[in-house]
Amino acid sequence: LVIYWHSVWRHCSLDQMLSIVRNRIFDGIPVQLTEQVIRKYFPNDCVDCAVGNIQLTTPPGPQPFDPSIPVGASWQVDAKTFKGDDRRAIKSIGGSTHSICAIDYRSGRVWSKTVRSRKSMVVHIRELIEFNKSNGYTMTTLTVDDEFNTTAIQHLCNQEHILLRVAIPDEHFAIGNIERFHRNLHESLAKAKASKPWVTPRWWAMGFHRDVDLYNCFSTLRNPLTSPYEMYD
């Protein structure tokens, strides 16, 4: 029972699994799945987790969290190329080779898409801004790395009265939250296919969208009693 739900919930950690059950994040959690049972049977020797965690690195020190920042006001953006062992981009079944993710600071809500090119980043930033507006929020700050610090994106942010901040590694205006999320997605996909030989690398985009959806369903360390979906949507 514990192994099954550990796998379904993105090979979550012991603390995450306990939080899900303790706070009843989902309806229909089996009554037999208690904190005591989880602690007793949690699969610390999970092979899929061992494979997926080989890329883990020491995270930077935590930055103070400011709960006064409104939902939808401050976002971080990151882009990533999905590569194979030969360091070449992997083309998904739908033809995508890259992913773009943005995370809302207050709620932890992740917005994402898979794309075929890293050109015209301004188009994707505009989509994010319109998505945020459609949910009734006003973006005031957007933190990006140098790739997104283009003249077109600067002009767009000026039009929308958004403060564009360029990330400074290991400093306050970094994009560590979304970078770690992107890295964790890679590890989660590695876990999913470790014991499933029929899951080929070209499935990465489907696994990516599934993992983003599951992440938005779970509680977070900052908001242990609710999920990003509940806070934002």
Salt bridges, closest charged atoms under 4 A:
GLU35 OE1 - ARG22 NH2 3.14
ASP78 OD2 - HIS182 ND1 2.93
GLU127 OE2 - LYS113 NZ 2.80
GLU130 OE2 - LYS133 NZ 3.71
GLU147 OE1 - ARG118 NH2 2.61
GLU160 OE1 - LYS133 NZ 2.83
ASP211 OD2 - ARG10 NE 3.62
ASP211 OD1 - ARG210 NH1 2.94
ASP233 OD1 - ARG109 NE 2.75
